[in-house]
Amino acid sequence: MRWLIDSFWRAVAYCLHPRVIALSVLPLILMVAASFALGYFFWDGAIAAVLHWLETWELMSFALNWLESVGIGNLRAVFAPLVVLVLATPLIVVLALLLVALLMTPAIVDLVAQRRFPALERRQGGGLWSSVAWSLWSTALALLALLVSVPFWLIPPLVLVLPPVIWGWLTYRVFAFDVLAEHASKEERHALLTQHRIPLLVMGVLTGYLGAAPSLLWASGAMFIALAPLLVPLAIWIYALVFAFASLWFTHYLLAALSALRTQPAPAPDERLSAVPTTPPATATSPTAPSGGGVIDVQARELS
C-alpha cells in the first residue's frame, strides 16, 4: 500500500513535467486526426446503418414508436448517433492505450529511471516485437471479454463494474510488460507480476474508472450528441491524459519494486547439504580405545 500511494503521487507530479507534456502531444494529434478522418468517411454511413437496423428490428421499432407517440419525439435522431459513439468508444480507448504504450512509455521509463534509479541495470528481458505481440494478444482477449459481457450490461450494477474491470486488466497487462521490458530479465518480470498482481490490477481498474469519464458525456443528453464533433477530440484528450498518468504510475511502482527485488539478500544455502567432509571418518579401532562396550561408546560419540 505504501508503494501504491507513493507511486500515485509521484505520477501526478510527473504529469506536469515538460517532457511528459511534450510526449503526450503526438498520440493526441494522431488520434484526433484519425477520428476526424474516420468521421468524415464513415459517420453518415454508420448513422444510416444504425437507422436501418432500428427500422428492421421490430421490438426496437415498436418501443421507439411508442415513446414518440407519448410525446418523446425524434428519438431516432438521438439514438442512432448515440449507438455509433458507444460502439466507437472501445476502439478509441484501445487506440489511445496502444499509442501511449508505444510512443510514450519507453520515454517515460527512461525519464523515471534517470531521475530515480540511475544505477538500475538494464537486463533487456523483452524487446519491441515481444511488447507489440503481448499488447495485441492482451487487446484481443480484452475485446473478446468485452463482447461476451455486453448482455450483462443490462443488469444495472454490472454495467458499472464489468467495462472498467476489463479495461483495467488490459491496462495492467500492457503497461506492466512495457515498463519492465527494458530493465528486468524474464525471470524478474515473471516474479514481479506474480508477487504484485493484486496491486497492479487495482491500479489498472482505478485507471479504467478514470477512463470511463468521457463515456458519461454520451449519456448526458441530446445536446452532447449534437456537439459530438467537438466532444470526441475532448474525450480523446482525456483518454490520452489518463493513460499517460497510468504509464507514469506503473513505471514508478514497478521500477521501485524491481530495485527492491534486486537489493534483497540471497537466501543462505543449506549448511547441511553443502557440508562435505574433508577427512575420512575416524575408525573405532584405536590402539588406546577400550574393547567391548567401550568401542560402541566411542562410535556413538563420533556419530553424534
N, C-alpha and C positions, 0 to 999 in steps of 0.2 A: 504493500500500500504506500509506503514511503517513496519508493521509486516511481510509482504511478503518479502521485501528486507532484513530486519534484520534476519529472519529465513533462508533465502537463504545463506547469508554469514556465518552464524553460521554452517549450514550444510556443506558448503565447508571446513571450518576449522576442523570440527569434522571428516571429511573423512580421515584426516591424523592422527587421534588418534590411538595409537597402538591397543587398544581393538577393534575398528571398523575394522581395517585391519585384525586382527586375526579372527573376526567373519565372514568376507567375504570369508575366505578360504574354509570353509565347504560347503556352497552352490556351490562354483566354482568346487570343487572336485567332488561333487555328479553329477553336470550337465555334466561335461566333461566325467566322467565315463559312464553316461547314453548315451551320444551322441556317444561315441566310440562303446558301446555295440549295440545300435540300428543301427549304420552304418555298423558294422561288420555283423550283421544278416540280415539286410533288405535293404542295399544300392543297391546291384546288382539287387535284385528283384524289387525294386522301379523303377530303371532305365529301366529295361526290360518292366515293366508295362506301363511306360510313352511312350516308343518307340512303343509299340503295339498300344497304344491309338493314337499316331501320324499317324501310318500307316492306321488305320481304319477310322479316321476322314478325309473324302475326301477333305474338304476345306483346312484343315491344311496341309495335304499331298501335295495338289496341290501347295500351297504357298511355302512350303519348296523346292519342286522340281523345281519350277520356280526360286527361289533365287539361288539354286545350279547351275542351267543352265546358269545364268548370271555371274558366277564366284565366288559366295559366297559359298564355298564348306564346306562340312561336318558340316552343321548346326545342324543336329540331335545329333551329339556327344556333342554339347554345349547346345542345347536347352533342352534336356532331364534332365541332371543334374541341370540345372537352375530351371526347373519346380519343381523338387524334393526339392531343397533348399527353394524355395518360399513357397511351401506347408508346409515344416517343420518349417519355421520361426515362425508362430504363436504359435506352440507347444513349441518352445524354449522360446519364450517371456513369455508365461503363466507359464511354469515351473520355469523360473527364478523369476518371480514375486511372485509366491506362496512360493517358497523356502526361498526367502529373508523375506517375511512376516512371515513365520512360524519360521525360525531359527534365524533371526537377529533382527526383530522389537521389540520383548519383551525385549531383552538385550539392544537395543538402547534406548528404552523408560526408562529403569531403569538408564542407564548412564546419560541421559539428566536430568531426574528428580533428581538424586542425586546431580548433579553439579549445576543446575539452580533453581530447585524448591524442595528443601528438605522438606519444610513444606506442600507440596501439599498433601491433604488427598486422599487416595485410596478408592474409593467407590464401586468398583467391579461391574460396570454396565454391563459387558459382560464376559463370560467365554471362555475357549478354544474351546468347541464344538460350541458355538454361533459364534465365529470368523471363524471356519472352514466352518460352514454352510453358513455364509454370503459370504465368499470368493468363495466357489464353486458355489453358486447361481449367484453371480455377474459375475464369469468367464463364466458360461453357457450363460448368457444374452449377454456378450461381443462377444463370439464366434458366437452366432446366428446373432448379428448385423453385424459382420464382414462378415459372409457368405452371408447375404442378400445384403450387399453393394458391393460385388465383381463386378456385372455388371456395376456399376457406375465408377469403376476404369478405364474404357475405355475412360472416359472423362478426359483429362489431368489435369485440375486444381483439380478435386475431388480426384484423387489418392494421391495427396499431403496433403489432408485435412482429409479425412474420417478415414484412419487407425490410424493416431496419435490421433484424437479425441476419437476414440473408446478405444484405449489403455490408453489414459489419463483419460477417465471416469472410466475404470476398476482400474487404479492405485489409483485414488481418493477414490473410494469406499472401496477398500481393506485396504489401509494404514490408512485412516481416522478412520475406525472402530477399527483396531488393536491398534492404538495409544491411543484411548480413552477407550478401553475395561477395562483396569486396574484402571484408575484414575477417570473416570467420571461415574455418575449414568446414567440410561437410559434417564431420563428427560434432564440432562445436555447434553448428546450426541445428542439427537434429536434437542435441542436448538442450539447447536454449528453447527451441519451440516446444519441446516436451515439458520442460520444467516450468515455463511461463505461459502455458497455453491459456489458462483461465484469465490472467490479467490482460493478455494480448487480445483475447476475444472480447473482453469488456471494453477495451479501448476501441475496438472496431465497431461494436454495437453503439457506443456513445457517438462515434463519428457518423454512423448510419442515421441516428436520430437527428444530428445536426444537418445532415444532408437531406433530410425529409422536409426541411423548411420550405424550399421552393414549391413543393407539391401542394402546400396549403394554399398557394395563390390560385391554383386551378379550381379549388373547391370553394372559392370565396364569392363567386357570383359572375353574372354575365359581363359586368364591367371589366373584370380582369381578363376574360376571354377575348373581349374586343381589343384589349391592349396587349394581346399576345406578342405581336412583333416587337414591342418594347420590353416586355417582361421576360421573354425567352433569353435574350442576352443577359438580363439581370440574374436569372436563375443559373445560367452557365457560370457567371462570375462567382456566385455564391458556392456552387459546386467546386469550382477551381480553388477557392479560398479554403473550403472545408477540407479538401483532400491535400492541399499544401500544408495545412495545420496538422493533419493526420500523419503526413510524411515526417514532419518535424517531431511529432510526439513519439512515433515508433523509433525514430533514429536516436533520440536522447535515451529512451528506455533501453533499447537493445544494445547500444554501444556501452552503456553503463553496465548492463548485465554481462556482456562479453568481457569487459575489463575485470569485473568481479570474479567471473569464472576462471580467468587466467591467473588471478592472484591467489586463488585458493591453494593451500598446501596439498601436495600429493599425498595420497594415503600411504602410511608406513607399511612396508612389506611384512609379511608374517614371519617372525623370527624363527618359529618352529620349523617352517618349511624351508627357510633359507639357511638354517644352521647345518653345516657339513663338518663331520669330524675330521680333524687334521691328523690325528694319531690313532693307531689301531687300539681297540678296547683292551684294557688290561686283562690278563688271564687270572684265574683264581688259583693257579698252582704256583704261587710264590714260594721260594725256599723258606721264607720265615712264616708263611701262613700256617695256621694250625690245621690239623687234619680233622676229618669227620665233620661235625656240625659247624666248626669254625669256618670251613670253606664255604658252606652255604651262607653263613652270615656275611662274609666278605663279598660274595656275589650279590647278595641282596643290597648291601650298602652301595656297591658300584652301580647297580641298575637304578637305584633311587637317586 
